[in-house]
Amino acid sequence: MSKLLEVGMLLCFGFSWPFNLAKSIRTRSTKGKSLVFLWAVDIGYLLGIASKLAAHAPWGEYYYVYLVYILNTLMVTADMCLYYVNRARERKAAQAAA
């Protein structure tokens, strides 16, 4: 039961990442984004995966928990990459305007 609750928490928390990614792609802007927050969340997901590994949670029993952690980590990492791309674009535009 605790595995299902953990997956539910991860799904609820990760629900916003596809929308965040879409916004980053659509707006091509870093406005409203916090790089520190993105790094903190990504590190938190990695620590969640590490906690499962440290507890010797077998892949077979916990595969769906691992999958949700990995999916969320990938979405946050993608959003971080877009942050860096968009920030470089904003800096280039500011230099061109100056």
Secondary structure, 3 states (H helix, E strand, C coil): CHHHHHHHHHHHHHCCHHHHHHHHHHHCCCCCCCHHHHHHHHHHHHHHHHHHHHCCCCHHHHHHHHHHHHHHHHHHHHHHHHHHHHHHHHHHHHHHHC
